[in-house]
Amino acid sequence: MRQLRFGHHHSLLNNLNFMATRIGKSGTKHWIWQRVSAIALIPLSLWIIVAGNQYIFSDYIVAREWLSRPTINLLALLSLLSLILHAHLGLVVIIEDYTNGAIKRTLNFVAVVITTIIGISAFFTFLTFSIK
């Protein structure tokens, strides 16, 4: 089979792909990380439902003020990053189980790129909320 090459100028993305798919290469580590992210999401999701419920339909300025509090901002960021990690791990399982060859490598690469972009975007979004 022919191996996909993304060129030397994409070495950062190739390194991210390599690191992110390494979790999926060890079944035990992948299983542990998936459970850790799921367990982290339980209290974080409950916190979002309870604490964030009053701000969902509020004014933008009120919601922004709430999110600009350091503790709230950190918890919201942890919630989103845990969700992104959990979603990525789930995608890797589906890709590993139902594809093979070049399609598997391509889909793993796409999953890494998408989850990395979402994670970086989330980080900088919450960083802007913490700066008044």
N, CA, C and O atoms as a Tinker XYZ file with bonds, in Angstrom:
   528  protein
     1  N      0.829000   -1.185000    0.000000    73     2
     2  CA     0.000000    0.000000    0.000000    64     1     3
     3  C      0.871000    1.247000    0.000000    63     2     4     5
     4  O      1.957000    1.269000    0.580000    81     3
     5  N      0.385000    2.252000   -0.645000    73     3     6
     6  CA     1.110000    3.507000   -0.702000    64     5     7
     7  C      0.820000    4.331000    0.544000    63     6     8     9
     8  O     -0.332000    4.489000    0.949000    81     7
     9  N      1.869000    4.845000    1.132000    73     7    10
    10  CA     1.706000    5.634000    2.348000    64     9    11
    11  C      1.513000    7.107000    1.972000    63    10    12    13
    12  O      2.190000    7.624000    1.083000    81    11
    13  N      0.583000    7.770000    2.659000    73    11    14
    14  CA     0.331000    9.182000    2.406000    64    13    15
    15  C      1.487000   10.031000    2.923000    63    14    16    17
    16  O      2.033000    9.780000    3.997000    81    15
    17  N      1.839000   11.017000    2.153000    73    15    18
    18  CA     2.878000   11.949000    2.581000    64    17    19
    19  C      2.284000   13.347000    2.515000    63    18    20    21
    20  O      1.682000   13.742000    1.517000    81    19
    21  N      2.467000   14.079000    3.596000    73    19    22
    22  CA     1.902000   15.419000    3.663000    64    21    23
    23  C      2.958000   16.501000    3.455000    63    22    24    25
    24  O      2.653000   17.687000    3.576000    81    23
    25  N      4.170000   16.119000    3.150000    73    23    26
    26  CA     5.232000   17.078000    2.884000    64    25    27
    27  C      5.942000   17.535000    4.135000    63    26    28    29
    28  O      5.444000   17.370000    5.249000    81    27
    29  N      7.097000   18.104000    3.939000    73    27    30
    30  CA     7.918000   18.550000    5.071000    64    29    31
    31  C      7.336000   19.782000    5.742000    63    30    32    33
    32  O      7.523000   19.965000    6.945000    81    31
    33  N      6.638000   20.631000    5.001000    73    31    34
    34  CA     6.098000   21.851000    5.582000    64    33    35
    35  C      4.917000   21.574000    6.512000    63    34    36    37
    36  O      4.454000   22.482000    7.201000    81    35
    37  N      4.438000   20.368000    6.541000    73    35    38
    38  CA     3.351000   19.995000    7.449000    64    37    39
    39  C      3.866000   19.157000    8.614000    63    38    40    41
    40  O      3.120000   18.368000    9.194000    81    39
    41  N      5.146000   19.329000    8.957000    73    39    42
    42  CA     5.736000   18.470000    9.987000    64    41    43
    43  C      5.068000   18.660000   11.343000    63    42    44    45
    44  O      4.951000   17.694000   12.098000    81    43
    45  N      4.621000   19.881000   11.682000    73    43    46
    46  CA     3.926000   20.093000   12.947000    64    45    47
    47  C      2.641000   19.279000   12.994000    63    46    48    49
    48  O      2.353000   18.626000   13.997000    81    47
    49  N      1.873000   19.315000   11.917000    73    47    50
    50  CA     0.631000   18.540000   11.877000    64    49    51
    51  C      0.914000   17.043000   11.881000    63    50    52    53
    52  O      0.174000   16.276000   12.497000    81    51
    53  N      1.968000   16.620000   11.205000    73    51    54
    54  CA     2.335000   15.203000   11.229000    64    53    55
    55  C      2.735000   14.774000   12.635000    63    54    56    57
    56  O      2.385000   13.678000   13.074000    81    55
    57  N      3.473000   15.641000   13.349000    73    55    58
    58  CA     3.850000   15.328000   14.726000    64    57    59
    59  C      2.627000   15.257000   15.620000    63    58    60    61
    60  O      2.533000   14.369000   16.467000    81    59
    61  N      1.680000   16.185000   15.446000    73    59    62
    62  CA     0.439000   16.139000   16.218000    64    61    63
    63  C     -0.325000   14.853000   15.920000    63    62    64    65
    64  O     -0.850000   14.209000   16.828000    81    63
    65  N     -0.384000   14.486000   14.645000    73    63    66
    66  CA    -1.071000   13.259000   14.256000    64    65    67
    67  C     -0.397000   12.052000   14.897000    63    66    68    69
    68  O     -1.071000   11.162000   15.417000    81    67
    69  N      0.925000   12.021000   14.859000    73    67    70
    70  CA     1.666000   10.908000   15.448000    64    69    71
    71  C      1.393000   10.807000   16.944000    63    70    72    73
    72  O      1.111000    9.725000   17.458000    81    71
    73  N      1.479000   11.965000   17.655000    73    71    74
    74  CA     1.281000   11.952000   19.105000    64    73    75
    75  C     -0.153000   11.584000   19.466000    63    74    76    77
    76  O     -0.382000   10.800000   20.387000    81    75
    77  N     -1.109000   12.141000   18.750000    73    75    78
    78  CA    -2.509000   11.902000   19.093000    64    77    79
    79  C     -2.937000   10.470000   18.795000    63    78    80    81
    80  O     -3.757000    9.907000   19.520000    81    79
    81  N     -2.394000    9.875000   17.740000    73    79    82
    82  CA    -2.785000    8.501000   17.432000    64    81    83
    83  C     -2.018000    7.489000   18.267000    63    82    84    85
    84  O     -2.384000    6.314000   18.284000    81    83
    85  N     -0.977000    7.903000   18.953000    73    83    86
    86  CA    -0.251000    6.984000   19.834000    64    85    87
    87  C     -1.143000    6.542000   20.986000    63    86    88    89
    88  O     -1.011000    5.421000   21.476000    81    87
    89  N     -2.054000    7.415000   21.425000    73    87    90
    90  CA    -2.980000    7.045000   22.495000    64    89    91
    91  C     -3.786000    5.828000   22.056000    63    90    92    93
    92  O     -4.040000    4.921000   22.849000    81    91
    93  N     -4.190000    5.815000   20.778000    73    91    94
    94  CA    -4.995000    4.719000   20.270000    64    93    95
    95  C     -4.223000    3.437000   20.013000    63    94    96    97
    96  O     -4.838000    2.391000   19.803000    81    95
    97  N     -2.903000    3.482000   20.022000    73    95    98
    98  CA    -2.114000    2.293000   19.721000    64    97    99
    99  C     -1.997000    1.360000   20.914000    63    98   100   101
   100  O     -1.768000    0.163000   20.742000    81    99
   101  N     -2.148000    1.880000   22.096000    73    99   102
   102  CA    -2.162000    1.033000   23.275000    64   101   103
   103  C     -3.583000    0.997000   23.793000    63   102   104   105
   104  O     -4.098000    2.002000   24.285000    81   103
   105  N     -4.210000   -0.141000   23.686000    73   103   106
   106  CA    -5.607000   -0.264000   24.079000    64   105   107
   107  C     -5.861000    0.130000   25.518000    63   106   108   109
   108  O     -6.880000    0.747000   25.828000    81   107
   109  N     -4.933000   -0.224000   26.406000    73   107   110
   110  CA    -5.112000    0.091000   27.829000    64   109   111
   111  C     -5.044000    1.585000   28.067000    63   110   112   113
   112  O     -5.893000    2.134000   28.770000    81   111
   113  N     -4.045000    2.262000   27.492000    73   111   114
   114  CA    -3.917000    3.710000   27.678000    64   113   115
   115  C     -5.111000    4.445000   27.092000    63   114   116   117
   116  O     -5.634000    5.381000   27.696000    81   115
   117  N     -5.535000    4.018000   25.923000    73   115   118
   118  CA    -6.690000    4.642000   25.288000    64   117   119
   119  C     -7.925000    4.477000   26.164000    63   118   120   121
   120  O     -8.668000    5.433000   26.383000    81   119
   121  N     -8.141000    3.278000   26.660000    73   119   122
   122  CA    -9.291000    2.987000   27.515000    64   121   123
   123  C     -9.239000    3.845000   28.779000    63   122   124   125
   124  O    -10.256000    4.397000   29.197000    81   123
   125  N     -8.054000    3.956000   29.388000    73   123   126
   126  CA    -7.898000    4.760000   30.614000    64   125   127
   127  C     -8.195000    6.226000   30.327000    63   126   128   129
   128  O     -8.946000    6.855000   31.073000    81   127
   129  N     -7.619000    6.787000   29.257000    73   127   130
   130  CA    -7.840000    8.197000   28.944000    64   129   131
   131  C     -9.305000    8.473000   28.614000    63   130   132   133
   132  O     -9.839000    9.529000   28.956000    81   131
   133  N     -9.944000    7.521000   27.950000    73   131   134
   134  CA   -11.357000    7.710000   27.644000    64   133   135
   135  C    -12.181000    7.728000   28.927000    63   134   136   137
   136  O    -13.108000    8.528000   29.050000    81   135
   137  N    -11.860000    6.865000   29.880000    73   135   138
   138  CA   -12.587000    6.834000   31.160000    64   137   139
   139  C    -12.280000    8.061000   32.002000    63   138   140   141
   140  O    -13.174000    8.610000   32.646000    81   139
   141  N    -11.019000    8.499000   32.005000    73   139   142
   142  CA   -10.642000    9.697000   32.766000    64   141   143
   143  C    -11.399000   10.918000   32.228000    63   142   144   145
   144  O    -11.934000   11.711000   33.004000    81   143
   145  N    -11.439000   11.065000   30.909000    73   143   146
   146  CA   -12.147000   12.212000   30.338000    64   145   147
   147  C    -13.651000   12.114000   30.601000    63   146   148   149
   148  O    -14.304000   13.131000   30.831000    81   147
   149  N    -14.202000   10.907000   30.569000    73   147   150
   150  CA   -15.632000   10.731000   30.861000    64   149   151
   151  C    -15.943000   11.066000   32.313000    63   150   152   153
   152  O    -16.944000   11.721000   32.605000    81   151
   153  N    -15.086000   10.617000   33.218000    73   151   154
   154  CA   -15.293000   10.907000   34.643000    64   153   155
   155  C    -15.147000   12.401000   34.910000    63   154   156   157
   156  O    -15.896000   12.960000   35.711000    81   155
   157  N    -14.190000   13.056000   34.248000    73   155   158
   158  CA   -14.022000   14.508000   34.413000    64   157   159
   159  C    -15.240000   15.258000   33.896000    63   158   160   161
   160  O    -15.619000   16.293000   34.444000    81   159
   161  N    -15.854000   14.734000   32.836000    73   159   162
   162  CA   -17.008000   15.407000   32.253000    64   161   163
   163  C    -18.254000   15.338000   33.133000    63   162   164   165
   164  O    -19.134000   16.189000   33.007000    81   163
   165  N    -18.352000   14.357000   34.013000    73   163   166
   166  CA   -19.546000   14.240000   34.861000    64   165   167
   167  C    -19.722000   15.470000   35.749000    63   166   168   169
   168  O    -20.743000   16.148000   35.633000    81   167
   169  N    -18.761000   15.790000   36.639000    73   167   170
   170  CA   -18.974000   16.975000   37.478000    64   169   171
   171  C    -18.937000   18.281000   36.679000    63   170   172   173
   172  O    -19.654000   19.226000   37.006000    81   171
   173  N    -18.111000   18.337000   35.641000    73   171   174
   174  CA   -18.034000   19.558000   34.850000    64   173   175
   175  C    -19.343000   19.826000   34.108000    63   174   176   177
   176  O    -19.773000   20.975000   34.009000    81   175
   177  N    -19.974000   18.780000   33.588000    73   175   178
   178  CA   -21.264000   18.934000   32.911000    64   177   179
   179  C    -22.357000   19.343000   33.889000    63   178   180   181
   180  O    -23.184000   20.205000   33.589000    81   179
   181  N    -22.351000   18.719000   35.056000    73   179   182
   182  CA   -23.331000   19.102000   36.082000    64   181   183
   183  C    -23.131000   20.558000   36.486000    63   182   184   185
   184  O    -24.104000   21.285000   36.689000    81   183
   185  N    -21.881000   20.987000   36.602000    73   183   186
   186  CA   -21.588000   22.384000   36.943000    64   185   187
   187  C    -22.130000   23.322000   35.864000    63   186   188   189
   188  O    -22.736000   24.346000   36.179000    81   187
   189  N    -21.912000   22.973000   34.593000    73   187   190
   190  CA   -22.418000   23.814000   33.502000    64   189   191
   191  C    -23.937000   23.891000   33.545000    63   190   192   193
   192  O    -24.508000   24.966000   33.363000    81   191
   193  N    -24.591000   22.767000   33.784000    73   191   194
   194  CA   -26.053000   22.742000   33.822000    64   193   195
   195  C    -26.586000   23.592000   34.976000    63   194   196   197
   196  O    -27.513000   24.380000   34.794000    81   195
   197  N    -26.004000   23.430000   36.148000    73   195   198
   198  CA   -26.504000   24.137000   37.324000    64   197   199
   199  C    -26.077000   25.610000   37.326000    63   198   200   201
   200  O    -26.920000   26.501000   37.430000    81   199
   201  N    -24.774000   25.862000   37.212000    73   199   202
   202  CA   -24.270000   27.230000   37.326000    64   201   203
   203  C    -24.544000   28.058000   36.069000    63   202   204   205
   204  O    -24.848000   29.247000   36.159000    81   203
   205  N    -24.438000   27.437000   34.922000    73   203   206
   206  CA   -24.601000   28.176000   33.672000    64   205   207
   207  C    -26.033000   28.356000   33.240000    63   206   208   209
   208  O    -26.311000   29.149000   32.340000    81   207
   209  N    -26.948000   27.640000   33.857000    73   207   210
   210  CA   -28.358000   27.695000   33.459000    64   209   211
   211  C    -28.919000   29.107000   33.522000    63   210   212   213
   212  O    -29.685000   29.507000   32.646000    81   211
   213  N    -28.549000   29.861000   34.539000    73   211   214
   214  CA   -29.089000   31.205000   34.687000    64   213   215
   215  C    -28.502000   32.199000   33.682000    63   214   216   217
   216  O    -29.032000   33.298000   33.516000    81   215
   217  N    -27.411000   31.818000   33.013000    73   215   218
   218  CA   -26.758000   32.734000   32.072000    64   217   219
   219  C    -27.001000   32.372000   30.608000    63   218   220   221
   220  O    -26.581000   33.108000   29.715000    81   219
   221  N    -27.658000   31.274000   30.355000    73   219   222
   222  CA   -27.846000   30.821000   28.977000    64   221   223
   223  C    -28.644000   31.839000   28.165000    63   222   224   225
   224  O    -28.266000   32.172000   27.042000    81   223
   225  N    -29.733000   32.327000   28.723000    73   223   226
   226  CA   -30.587000   33.256000   27.990000    64   225   227
   227  C    -30.407000   34.699000   28.448000    63   226   228   229
   228  O    -31.242000   35.554000   28.155000    81   227
   229  N    -29.331000   34.969000   29.160000    73   227   230
   230  CA   -29.104000   36.325000   29.647000    64   229   231
   231  C    -28.436000   37.181000   28.573000    63   230   232   233
   232  O    -28.073000   36.708000   27.496000    81   231
   233  N    -28.298000   38.417000   28.903000    73   231   234
   234  CA   -27.641000   39.387000   28.048000    64   233   235
   235  C    -26.187000   38.976000   27.824000    63   234   236   237
   236  O    -25.577000   38.350000   28.691000    81   235
   237  N    -25.634000   39.324000   26.668000    73   235   238
   238  CA   -24.250000   38.990000   26.339000    64   237   239
   239  C    -23.282000   39.560000   27.367000    63   238   240   241
   240  O    -22.341000   38.881000   27.779000    81   239
   241  N    -23.506000   40.793000   27.779000    73   239   242
   242  CA   -22.598000   41.450000   28.721000    64   241   243
   243  C    -22.608000   40.730000   30.071000    63   242   244   245
   244  O    -21.563000   40.580000   30.705000    81   243
   245  N    -23.786000   40.288000   30.508000    73   243   246
   246  CA   -23.888000   39.566000   31.782000    64   245   247
   247  C    -23.175000   38.219000   31.680000    63   246   248   249
   248  O    -22.441000   37.835000   32.590000    81   247
   249  N    -23.387000   37.501000   30.576000    73   247   250
   250  CA   -22.733000   36.200000   30.387000    64   249   251
   251  C    -21.220000   36.371000   30.273000    63   250   252   253
   252  O    -20.460000   35.570000   30.817000    81   251
   253  N    -20.788000   37.400000   29.575000    73   251   254
   254  CA   -19.342000   37.654000   29.440000    64   253   255
   255  C    -18.721000   37.994000   30.789000    63   254   256   257
   256  O    -17.616000   37.552000   31.101000    81   255
   257  N    -19.436000   38.779000   31.583000    73   255   258
   258  CA   -18.946000   39.127000   32.921000    64   257   259
   259  C    -18.806000   37.868000   33.778000    63   258   260   261
   260  O    -17.834000   37.719000   34.519000    81   259
   261  N    -19.776000   36.972000   33.673000    73   259   262
   262  CA   -19.728000   35.720000   34.429000    64   261   263
   263  C    -18.527000   34.882000   33.990000    63   262   264   265
   264  O    -17.787000   34.355000   34.820000    81   263
   265  N    -18.346000   34.767000   32.669000    73   263   266
   266  CA   -17.233000   33.965000   32.137000    64   265   267
   267  C    -15.871000   34.609000   32.374000    63   266   268   269
   268  O    -14.847000   33.931000   32.293000    81   267
   269  N    -15.845000   35.892000   32.662000    73   267   270
   270  CA   -14.560000   36.550000   32.878000    64   269   271
   271  C    -14.009000   36.303000   34.282000    63   270   272   273
   272  O    -12.854000   36.631000   34.552000    81   271
   273  N    -14.815000   35.732000   35.178000    73   271   274
   274  CA   -14.303000   35.370000   36.505000    64   273   275
   275  C    -13.300000   34.234000   36.337000    63   274   276   277
   276  O    -13.583000   33.263000   35.636000    81   275
   277  N    -12.126000   34.342000   36.972000    73   275   278
   278  CA   -11.056000   33.353000   36.748000    64   277   279
   279  C    -11.481000   31.903000   37.019000    63   278   280   281
   280  O    -11.164000   31.016000   36.227000    81   279
   281  N    -12.179000   31.655000   38.105000    73   279   282
   282  CA   -12.574000   30.278000   38.433000    64   281   283
   283  C    -13.582000   29.749000   37.414000    63   282   284   285
   284  O    -13.473000   28.613000   36.953000    81   283
   285  N    -14.553000   30.573000   37.071000    73   283   286
   286  CA   -15.574000   30.172000   36.098000    64   285   287
   287  C    -14.920000   29.927000   34.742000    63   286   288   289
   288  O    -15.221000   28.941000   34.070000    81   287
   289  N    -14.035000   30.819000   34.348000    73   287   290
   290  CA   -13.345000   30.694000   33.070000    64   289   291
   291  C    -12.534000   29.409000   33.013000    63   290   292   293
   292  O    -12.561000   28.703000   32.005000    81   291
   293  N    -11.816000   29.100000   34.082000    73   291   294
   294  CA   -11.005000   27.880000   34.126000    64   293   295
   295  C    -11.881000   26.636000   34.056000    63   294   296   297
   296  O    -11.567000   25.699000   33.322000    81   295
   297  N    -12.970000   26.616000   34.808000    73   295   298
   298  CA   -13.875000   25.458000   34.781000    64   297   299
   299  C    -14.523000   25.281000   33.405000    63   298   300   301
   300  O    -14.670000   24.157000   32.925000    81   299
   301  N    -14.905000   26.382000   32.780000    73   299   302
   302  CA   -15.494000   26.299000   31.442000    64   301   303
   303  C    -14.472000   25.785000   30.434000    63   302   304   305
   304  O    -14.803000   24.963000   29.580000    81   303
   305  N    -13.234000   26.264000   30.527000    73   303   306
   306  CA   -12.178000   25.795000   29.625000    64   305   307
   307  C    -11.888000   24.309000   29.855000    63   306   308   309
   308  O    -11.755000   23.549000   28.896000    81   307
   309  N    -11.791000   23.898000   31.109000    73   307   310
   310  CA   -11.573000   22.475000   31.413000    64   309   311
   311  C    -12.709000   21.616000   30.878000    63   310   312   313
   312  O    -12.479000   20.516000   30.376000    81   311
   313  N    -13.933000   22.116000   30.985000    73   311   314
   314  CA   -15.086000   21.381000   30.458000    64   313   315
   315  C    -14.955000   21.177000   28.960000    63   314   316   317
   316  O    -15.129000   20.068000   28.455000    81   315
   317  N    -14.649000   22.252000   28.260000    73   315   318
   318  CA   -14.551000   22.164000   26.811000    64   317   319
   319  C    -13.377000   21.299000   26.365000    63   318   320   321
   320  O    -13.514000   20.494000   25.445000    81   319
   321  N    -12.226000   21.461000   27.012000    73   319   322
   322  CA   -11.067000   20.645000   26.629000    64   321   323
   323  C    -11.283000   19.168000   26.951000    63   322   324   325
   324  O    -10.842000   18.302000   26.195000    81   323
   325  N    -11.955000   18.870000   28.063000    73   323   326
   326  CA   -12.285000   17.472000   28.379000    64   325   327
   327  C    -13.231000   16.894000   27.338000    63   326   328   329
   328  O    -13.089000   15.743000   26.926000    81   327
   329  N    -14.184000   17.693000   26.924000    73   327   330
   330  CA   -15.133000   17.251000   25.897000    64   329   331
   331  C    -14.423000   17.005000   24.573000    63   330   332   333
   332  O    -14.705000   16.020000   23.890000    81   331
   333  N    -13.503000   17.896000   24.205000    73   331   334
   334  CA   -12.753000   17.733000   22.957000    64   333   335
   335  C    -11.890000   16.470000   23.013000    63   334   336   337
   336  O    -11.850000   15.704000   22.050000    81   335
   337  N    -11.202000   16.252000   24.134000    73   335   338
   338  CA   -10.379000   15.043000   24.283000    64   337   339
   339  C    -11.247000   13.788000   24.184000    63   338   340   341
   340  O    -10.902000   12.839000   23.480000    81   339
   341  N    -12.372000   13.794000   24.893000    73   339   342
   342  CA   -13.260000   12.631000   24.886000    64   341   343
   343  C    -13.805000   12.372000   23.474000    63   342   344   345
   344  O    -13.882000   11.226000   23.029000    81   343
   345  N    -14.178000   13.443000   22.784000    73   343   346
   346  CA   -14.678000   13.289000   21.413000    64   345   347
   347  C    -13.592000   12.758000   20.492000    63   346   348   349
   348  O    -13.854000   11.897000   19.652000    81   347
   349  N    -12.378000   13.264000   20.644000    73   347   350
   350  CA   -11.267000   12.791000   19.805000    64   349   351
   351  C    -11.002000   11.298000   20.041000    63   350   352   353
   352  O    -10.825000   10.533000   19.093000    81   351
   353  N    -10.979000   10.905000   21.299000    73   351   354
   354  CA   -10.744000    9.491000   21.609000    64   353   355
   355  C    -11.842000    8.607000   21.018000    63   354   356   357
   356  O    -11.567000    7.518000   20.515000    81   355
   357  N    -13.074000    9.079000   21.081000    73   355   358
   358  CA   -14.177000    8.333000   20.477000    64   357   359
   359  C    -14.038000    8.229000   18.970000    63   358   360   361
   360  O    -14.284000    7.171000   18.392000    81   359
   361  N    -13.641000    9.334000   18.324000    73   359   362
   362  CA   -13.418000    9.303000   16.875000    64   361   363
   363  C    -12.318000    8.325000   16.498000    63   362   364   365
   364  O    -12.435000    7.598000   15.511000    81   363
   365  N    -11.247000    8.309000   17.286000    73   363   366
   366  CA   -10.140000    7.388000   17.011000    64   365   367
   367  C    -10.614000    5.940000   17.082000    63   366   368   369
   368  O    -10.227000    5.118000   16.252000    81   367
   369  N    -11.446000    5.627000   18.065000    73   367   370
   370  CA   -11.976000    4.261000   18.188000    64   369   371
   371  C    -12.785000    3.896000   16.951000    63   370   372   373
   372  O    -12.620000    2.807000   16.400000    81   371
   373  N    -13.650000    4.789000   16.515000    73   371   374
   374  CA   -14.472000    4.520000   15.332000    64   373   375
   375  C    -13.600000    4.358000   14.096000    63   374   376   377
   376  O    -13.802000    3.438000   13.304000    81   375
   377  N    -12.624000    5.258000   13.932000    73   375   378
   378  CA   -11.727000    5.182000   12.770000    64   377   379
   379  C    -10.919000    3.889000   12.796000    63   378   380   381
   380  O    -10.792000    3.214000   11.775000    81   379
   381  N    -10.375000    3.543000   13.956000    73   379   382
   382  CA    -9.567000    2.324000   14.072000    64   381   383
   383  C    -10.396000    1.067000   13.814000    63   382   384   385
   384  O     -9.896000    0.111000   13.220000    81   383
   385  N    -11.641000    1.055000   14.247000    73   383   386
   386  CA   -12.474000   -0.140000   14.125000    64   385   387
   387  C    -13.078000   -0.329000   12.738000    63   386   388   389
   388  O    -13.271000   -1.462000   12.298000    81   387
   389  N    -13.376000    0.761000   12.050000    73   387   390
   390  CA   -14.161000    0.638000   10.822000    64   389   391
   391  C    -13.430000    1.028000    9.542000    63   390   392   393
   392  O    -14.026000    0.972000    8.467000    81   391
   393  N    -12.162000    1.419000    9.620000    73   391   394
   394  CA   -11.414000    1.757000    8.412000    64   393   395
   395  C    -10.047000    1.083000    8.444000    63   394   396   397
   396  O     -9.631000    0.539000    9.466000    81   395
   397  N     -9.359000    1.128000    7.310000    73   395   398
   398  CA    -7.998000    0.596000    7.269000    64   397   399
   399  C     -7.200000    1.290000    6.179000    63   398   400   401
   400  O     -7.752000    2.000000    5.338000    81   399
   401  N     -5.910000    1.075000    6.207000    73   399   402
   402  CA    -5.015000    1.585000    5.172000    64   401   403
   403  C     -4.940000    3.097000    5.115000    63   402   404   405
   404  O     -4.912000    3.783000    6.137000    81   403
   405  N     -4.908000    3.594000    3.885000    73   403   406
   406  CA    -4.750000    5.028000    3.648000    64   405   407
   407  C     -5.941000    5.818000    4.178000    63   406   408   409
   408  O     -5.778000    6.942000    4.652000    81   407
   409  N     -7.123000    5.245000    4.101000    73   407   410
   410  CA    -8.313000    5.940000    4.602000    64   409   411
   411  C     -8.197000    6.138000    6.106000    63   410   412   413
   412  O     -8.527000    7.207000    6.619000    81   411
   413  N     -7.732000    5.120000    6.813000    73   411   414
   414  CA    -7.558000    5.233000    8.258000    64   413   415
   415  C     -6.554000    6.327000    8.602000    63   414   416   417
   416  O     -6.811000    7.150000    9.480000    81   415
   417  N     -5.418000    6.342000    7.919000    73   415   418
   418  CA    -4.406000    7.364000    8.188000    64   417   419
   419  C     -4.931000    8.763000    7.884000    63   418   420   421
   420  O     -4.693000    9.704000    8.641000    81   419
   421  N     -5.642000    8.889000    6.775000    73   419   422
   422  CA    -6.197000   10.193000    6.403000    64   421   423
   423  C     -7.228000   10.658000    7.420000    63   422   424   425
   424  O     -7.200000   11.813000    7.847000    81   423
   425  N     -8.135000    9.774000    7.812000    73   423   426
   426  CA    -9.165000   10.148000    8.779000    64   425   427
   427  C     -8.563000   10.464000   10.148000    63   426   428   429
   428  O     -9.018000   11.387000   10.823000    81   427
   429  N     -7.542000    9.705000   10.564000    73   427   430
   430  CA    -6.858000   10.018000   11.818000    64   429   431
   431  C     -6.227000   11.406000   11.742000    63   430   432   433
   432  O     -6.306000   12.187000   12.690000    81   431
   433  N     -5.604000   11.702000   10.611000    73   431   434
   434  CA    -4.989000   13.014000   10.422000    64   433   435
   435  C     -6.036000   14.119000   10.486000    63   434   436   437
   436  O     -5.832000   15.129000   11.159000    81   435
   437  N     -7.148000   13.937000    9.794000    73   435   438
   438  CA    -8.229000   14.931000    9.788000    64   437   439
   439  C     -8.792000   15.113000   11.198000    63   438   440   441
   440  O     -9.048000   16.241000   11.619000    81   439
   441  N     -8.986000   14.014000   11.930000    73   439   442
   442  CA    -9.500000   14.102000   13.303000    64   441   443
   443  C     -8.547000   14.892000   14.192000    63   442   444   445
   444  O     -8.984000   15.706000   15.005000    81   443
   445  N     -7.249000   14.654000   14.040000    73   443   446
   446  CA    -6.258000   15.381000   14.838000    64   445   447
   447  C     -6.279000   16.862000   14.494000    63   446   448   449
   448  O     -6.263000   17.708000   15.388000    81   447
   449  N     -6.315000   17.181000   13.217000    73   447   450
   450  CA    -6.318000   18.585000   12.796000    64   449   451
   451  C     -7.561000   19.297000   13.330000    63   450   452   453
   452  O     -7.463000   20.395000   13.879000    81   451
   453  N     -8.719000   18.678000   13.169000    73   451   454
   454  CA    -9.969000   19.314000   13.607000    64   453   455
   455  C     -9.992000   19.504000   15.117000    63   454   456   457
   456  O    -10.315000   20.591000   15.597000    81   455
   457  N     -9.653000   18.462000   15.870000    73   455   458
   458  CA    -9.690000   18.601000   17.331000    64   457   459
   459  C     -8.612000   19.562000   17.834000    63   458   460   461
   460  O     -8.819000   20.244000   18.837000    81   459
   461  N     -7.472000   19.624000   17.155000    73   459   462
   462  CA    -6.426000   20.576000   17.536000    64   461   463
   463  C     -6.885000   22.012000   17.276000    63   462   464   465
   464  O     -6.691000   22.890000   18.117000    81   463
   465  N     -7.483000   22.246000   16.132000    73   463   466
   466  CA    -7.972000   23.589000   15.811000    64   465   467
   467  C     -9.058000   24.014000   16.800000    63   466   468   469
   468  O     -9.054000   25.149000   17.277000    81   467
   469  N     -9.982000   23.113000   17.107000    73   467   470
   470  CA   -11.045000   23.436000   18.064000    64   469   471
   471  C    -10.451000   23.702000   19.446000    63   470   472   473
   472  O    -10.859000   24.649000   20.118000    81   471
   473  N     -9.506000   22.892000   19.873000    73   471   474
   474  CA    -8.880000   23.078000   21.179000    64   473   475
   475  C     -8.127000   24.392000   21.288000    63   474   476   477
   476  O     -8.255000   25.102000   22.284000    81   475
   477  N     -7.339000   24.720000   20.265000    73   475   478
   478  CA    -6.593000   25.983000   20.273000    64   477   479
   479  C     -7.549000   27.170000   20.226000    63   478   480   481
   480  O     -7.352000   28.160000   20.931000    81   479
   481  N     -8.585000   27.070000   19.394000    73   479   482
   482  CA    -9.582000   28.141000   19.323000    64   481   483
   483  C    -10.280000   28.334000   20.659000    63   482   484   485
   484  O    -10.497000   29.466000   21.091000    81   483
   485  N    -10.632000   27.239000   21.311000    73   483   486
   486  CA   -11.290000   27.330000   22.617000    64   485   487
   487  C    -10.374000   27.985000   23.630000    63   486   488   489
   488  O    -10.807000   28.840000   24.403000    81   487
   489  N     -9.121000   27.591000   23.631000    73   487   490
   490  CA    -8.169000   28.166000   24.578000    64   489   491
   491  C     -8.073000   29.680000   24.403000    63   490   492   493
   492  O     -8.159000   30.425000   25.380000    81   491
   493  N     -7.896000   30.139000   23.160000    73   491   494
   494  CA    -7.764000   31.572000   22.939000    64   493   495
   495  C     -9.071000   32.323000   23.155000    63   494   496   497
   496  O     -9.052000   33.487000   23.555000    81   495
   497  N    -10.196000   31.682000   22.900000    73   495   498
   498  CA   -11.483000   32.313000   23.184000    64   497   499
   499  C    -11.634000   32.554000   24.675000    63   498   500   501
   500  O    -12.012000   33.647000   25.096000    81   499
   501  N    -11.337000   31.529000   25.483000    73   499   502
   502  CA   -11.450000   31.693000   26.918000    64   501   503
   503  C    -10.369000   32.622000   27.467000    63   502   504   505
   504  O    -10.572000   33.263000   28.498000    81   503
   505  N     -9.239000   32.699000   26.798000    73   503   506
   506  CA    -8.204000   33.648000   27.197000    64   505   507
   507  C     -8.701000   35.083000   27.000000    63   506   508   509
   508  O     -8.439000   35.952000   27.832000    81   507
   509  N     -9.412000   35.326000   25.912000    73   507   510
   510  CA    -9.951000   36.686000   25.683000    64   509   511
   511  C    -11.029000   37.025000   26.708000    63   510   512   513
   512  O    -11.175000   38.189000   27.081000    81   511
   513  N    -11.783000   36.035000   27.167000    73   511   514
   514  CA   -12.778000   36.289000   28.214000    64   513   515
   515  C    -12.119000   36.642000   29.542000    63   514   516   517
   516  O    -12.688000   37.381000   30.345000    81   515
   517  N    -10.929000   36.117000   29.770000    73   515   518
   518  CA   -10.267000   36.392000   31.048000    64   517   519
   519  C     -9.591000   37.757000   31.071000    63   518   520   521
   520  O     -9.234000   38.264000   32.134000    81   519
   521  N     -9.417000   38.353000   29.881000    73   519   522
   522  CA    -8.821000   39.689000   29.788000    64   521   523
   523  C     -9.963000   40.689000   29.678000    63   522   524   525
   524  O    -10.777000   40.617000   28.758000    81   523
   525  N    -10.016000   41.605000   30.607000    73   523   526
   526  CA   -11.120000   42.592000   30.574000    64   525   527
   527  C    -10.733000   43.835000   29.840000    63   526   528
   528  O    -11.539000   44.758000   29.720000    81   527
